[in-house]
Amino acid sequence: MTPTPPALGWVLLYVNDVPSATEFYVSALRLAVRFADDSGDYTEMETGSTTLALCARTLAAQSTGLDLGDRGSPSGNVTLVYPDVAAAYAHAVSMGAAPVHEPVTKPWGQVSSYVRDTDGNLIEIASPINS
């Protein structure tokens, strides 16, 4: 019997200013806020079946006991899937995302591009992978 693989529940990005980062994700990447903690240290964004959470670096450091770096040091890669990658990439850049790599079509047919958010986190803007 093959065990059932776990589902991805959350992807957390550690940011310096959660309210500012939340504003960026809402305006530049067109995500909706699912939950925002009153402290301003944590926000969850709607992204389909997986939640994208923005967590203050200070809160994350307190929770983990780790030195999590500062702005400009990516703490992961998040891939967001859009039907029109070129339009999503252009919109994100026009709203303040730092361009990293313009959209290209991968050998397997997926269109992929990369930007950085206002805290330096790497975001892939990609098309679905058609099986």
Secondary structure, DSSP 8 states (H G I E B T S, - for coil): ---------EEEEEES-HHHHHHHHHHHH--EEEEE-TTSSEEEEE-SSSEEEEEEHHHHHHHH------TTS---EEEEE-S-HHHHHHHHHHTT-EEEEEEEE-TTS-EEEEEE-TT--EEEEE-----
